[in-house]
Amino acid sequence: MNKAVVVNLIPITSPRFLGPELLTAMPDWQRVFGNHNPLVLEIGCGVGDFVAQMAALHPERNFIAIDYYNKGCLKTCKRIDKAELDNVRVVRAEVRGFMERCIPSGSLQGVIINCPDPWPKTRHRKRRLVNAEFMGFLSGFMRPGADVHFATDFDDYGEDVAGMMPAIADFANCLAPDLYRHELAGYPLSKYMRKFMAEGKRIYFVQYRKNL
Ligand SMILES: C[S@@+](CC[C@H](N)C(=O)[O-])C[C@H]1O[C@@H](n2cnc3c(N)ncnc32)[C@H](O)[C@@H]1O
């Protein structure tokens, strides 16, 4: 007999949290946010410090912060509730399934991926979220002119993504002629970026724009 796996999720009661019952079908995002502002998705928001900074800097944009880490979603909600950021909603889910169910194709004005899990062991690299296939997947959900931001502290991940992006026909490099930079003015730092910078590591920033 199969043993049932019991996952104890901490309940999240924030009004800015979109529970799974609200995400079984395509949400009406204009209704969710109460306006027509462009949508930006942050993938793997962790504890939400980055999205809180971005949302305060860009009240003219709506941010969906997604992570499948329950405690992270709870901390993100607490942070955005405290700051009363009405342009953020938090989703606890795996990103690919969520996007297929809940994001209309060609609708996103931005996608942000900061310090995704690096899977440092060579035999685990295929588990990395960001690769050419994933970029193709993301492109289908992005508007022409939308930006994708990728940042990592992990040399090998940064070089791989920076090296593979020029071959993806849908996108143009915003940082050209550089494939990546170690500093990006105006881009807030996330918890993991700060942690790795404190250890003396460099961050790789990669930024591309979907062609018009
Ligand atoms: C290393 S942490 C970085 C957190 C944050 N972006 C930062 O820079 O501080 C990566 C986060 O991505 C989340 N994550 C990884 N793969 C994911 C997926 N497929 N769907 C949703 N979240 C994911 C993890 O749960 C984790 O919280």
The ligand as a Tripos MOL2 file, in Angstrom:
@<TRIPOS>MOLECULE
LIG
   27    29     1     0     0
SMALL
NO_CHARGES

@<TRIPOS>ATOM
      1 C1         18.1210   30.2850   -4.2950 C.3       1 LIG1
      2 S1         16.4830   30.8360   -4.0260 S.3       1 LIG1
      3 C2         16.5630   32.5640   -4.5300 C.3       1 LIG1
      4 C3         15.4640   33.3780   -3.9200 C.3       1 LIG1
      5 C4         15.4150   34.8580   -4.3680 C.3       1 LIG1
      6 N1         15.1370   34.9640   -5.7840 N.3       1 LIG1
      7 C5         16.6750   35.5900   -4.0390 C.2       1 LIG1
      8 O1         17.4420   35.9010   -4.9700 O.co2     1 LIG1
      9 O2         16.8960   35.8930   -2.8430 O.co2     1 LIG1
     10 C6         15.5750   30.1160   -5.3880 C.3       1 LIG1
     11 C7         14.0820   30.0780   -5.1480 C.3       1 LIG1
     12 O3         13.4220   29.6060   -6.3190 O.3       1 LIG1
     13 C8         12.3670   28.7420   -5.9380 C.3       1 LIG1
     14 N2         12.0840   27.8590   -7.0940 N.ar      1 LIG1
     15 C9         12.9770   27.0620   -7.7080 C.ar      1 LIG1
     16 N3         12.3920   26.4160   -8.7390 N.ar      1 LIG1
     17 C10        11.1030   26.8290   -8.7820 C.ar      1 LIG1
     18 C11         9.9880   26.4960   -9.6070 C.ar      1 LIG1
     19 N4         10.1230   25.6110  -10.6000 N.pl3     1 LIG1
     20 N5          8.8060   27.0970   -9.3590 N.ar      1 LIG1
     21 C12         8.6750   27.9740   -8.3220 C.ar      1 LIG1
     22 N6          9.7010   28.3230   -7.5060 N.ar      1 LIG1
     23 C13        10.8930   27.7590   -7.7220 C.ar      1 LIG1
     24 C14        12.9020   28.0410   -4.7010 C.3       1 LIG1
     25 O4         11.8620   27.5470   -3.8700 O.3       1 LIG1
     26 C15        13.6830   29.1540   -4.0160 C.3       1 LIG1
     27 O5         12.9020   29.8850   -3.0820 O.3       1 LIG1
@<TRIPOS>BOND
     1     1     2 1
     2     2     3 1
     3     2    10 1
     4     3     4 1
     5     4     5 1
     6     5     6 1
     7     5     7 1
     8     7     8 2
     9     7     9 1
    10    10    11 1
    11    11    12 1
    12    11    26 1
    13    12    13 1
    14    13    14 1
    15    13    24 1
    16    14    15 ar
    17    14    23 ar
    18    15    16 ar
    19    16    17 ar
    20    17    18 ar
    21    17    23 ar
    22    18    19 1
    23    18    20 ar
    24    20    21 ar
    25    21    22 ar
    26    22    23 ar
    27    24    25 1
    28    24    26 1
    29    26    27 1
@<TRIPOS>SUBSTRUCTURE
     1 LIG1         1 GROUP 0 **** ****
